[in-house]
Amino acid sequence: MENKFKLIDKTGIEVILPFLKKLDSSIPDIVLKTRLSEMVENGYECVGIYKGDELIGICGIWTLVKYYIGKHIEPDNVYIQPKHRNLGIGSQLNTWLKNFALSRGCEAVELNCYIKNEEGMRFWEANEYLPIGMHYQKKLVVRKYNAE
C-alpha cells in the first residue's frame, strides 16, 4: 500500500496531538492543545502521512520569509510511528516537502534539529541539508494554562 501525503484540514488538526505528545511527553495535554490552536492561528500547517486511512506520521510546516534565505518552508514536529520507520517514508516526505515548497514559490527549505537527535541530523544531512548554525532559546515567562 502506497503512502499518501496531504495537508490536514485545520478544523481537524487536533488529530496530531498524540503525535506531538510522543515528541515531548513532558508537556501537559492542555498546553499542547492551546499551543496548537495558537500555532494554527499564526500560519502553522501540518502534512499527514497516511497508509490507507491510517495516519502514521506528521510534519508541521511554516511558510516564512527571512532576509538571508528568502521565502521558504520550515518543517518541524516530524514524527513517524516507529513500526513505519526505515521504510523510505522520510525520503518520500523530503520529495513532498520540496514539491510543496516550490508550489508555494519558495526558494528553500530550512529546519531545526536538536543536537541530541543524532539520527535526525544524519537523516537531514544525507538528504542534502547543511548545518549552518545553532538553535538557541531563552524562556522569559511561565504561562498559566487553565484546564478545561
N, C-alpha and C positions, 0 to 999 in steps of 0.2 A: 504494500500500500504506500503510495507516494505522500510525502509531507506537503501540506499546504501552509502558505504564509499569508495572513491577511490582518489588516488593522482591526482591532477590537473596537466596536462601537462604544463611544463614550458613555452611553446610557447603561451599558453592561460592563463597564471597566472593572467593577469590584470582583469580577471573576479572577483577576490576577492576584488578589490579596493572599491566598495560600502560597503562591509562588514567592511573593515579597517576604512572607513570613519565613520561608526556607532560606532566603538570603540573609536575614538577620532576625533570629527568633527573640532577641532581647527587646525589640520594640513592641510595646503593648498594642493589641489589636485596634483600640480606639485611635491611637496615634497614627497607625498605618492608614486607617480609613480616612481620617481627617486630612492627613498629608496628601494622600492620593487624590482626594477631592480638590484640594488646593492646587496640586500639580496640574490636573486636567484643566482647571480654570486658567492656568498660565501657559497652556500650549502643549502639555505632555500628551503624547500618543503612545500606543503600545501595539506592536505586532504580535499576534498569537501564532504559535507554531502548532499545527494540528496534524494528527494522524487519524484520518477519518473524521469523526466528530469529536474526538478526544483532544483537549488542549494539553499538549505535552511540554510546551515551553513558551517563554515570553522574552521580549526585548523592548524596553522602553525607548522612545525616540523624542528628542528635542530638535527643533529646527532653529538654528541660531545664526547670527552674523557677528563676526569678530574681525577687527581690523587686520590682524595678521594672517587670517586664513580665508576670510570672506564668508559667504553663505555656506553653511554645512549642516549636516545632521550629527547629533551626538547620541549614539546608542548607550543605554545604561540599563541596569537591573536585568541583565541577561541571566536567565535560568532555564535549564533543560532538565527534565526529570532524569535521575540517574540511570534508569533502565534504557533510556534512549540516547545516552551519550556514546561517543566514539563510533557513531554510525554515519558520520558525514553531515549531520544536521548543521553544525557550526559553519561549515563551508557553504552549504546551501543558504544559510542566513546571511553570510557575507555577500553572496551574489545578490540576494534580495535587497539588502541594505544599499549596495552600490546602485542598483537599478532604481530604487526608491529615491535616493539622493539625486540622481541625475534627472528623474522625473520632476523633482521639485526645483530644478535649476541650481543645484548645489555644486560647489567646487571641490568639496572634500567631505570626509567622514573623520571625526575626531572623538576620542573617548578617554575615559579614565579607567585605570586598572590598579587595584590595590597591590602594593609591593608584596604583601604576604601571599597573593594569589599567583604563585609561580606558574601553575598550569595555564592560567588565563594569559599571563604575559607571553608564554611560549606560543600559545594559540594565536594571539593577535600579531606577534612578530612573524610567525610562519605565514600569516595572511597579509604581509607587506605593510603592516602598521609600524611606524617608527616611534620609539620613546623619545619625547622631546622635553620633558620637564617632570616636575614633582607636583603632586596634588596636596595642597596644604589646607588646613581648616582650623578655625578658632571659634569655639562656642561662645556666644555672647550672653544669652539669657536662657533661663529654664522656662519653658512654656507649659502652662497647665492645660490639660485636656479633660473635658467632662465626659464621664461615662454616660452612655445613652440608656 
